[in-house]
Amino acid sequence: MTKTISVRIDDGIKRQADEFFAGIGINTATALRMFIYSSVCGKKISFPAIKKPNARLLRAINDANSGHNLSPKFKTAKDAVASMLED
């Protein structure tokens, strides 16, 4: 059985949340479910920050999905990941 939760939130914040979550490939309802499950499973209100992907990360995701190599070349995996997390 499932239950519905209603939340009142400012229209502007809701719009921003919808845009942000869409940018990382989920909707606001899914993000709220993730938060609740994470809190219950971890018995705490914290989880790793999830950021909107920057252009390099999106390009890397597209390259990976299409079977292409990452560009530009990096000396280490750590350098590649670090470049994807830059704002």
PyMOL commands that set and color helices and strands:
alter all, ss='L'
color gray80, all
select helices_A, chain A and resi 11-23+28-42+55-66+77-85
alter helices_A, ss='H'
color red, helices_A
deselect
rebuild
show_as cartoon
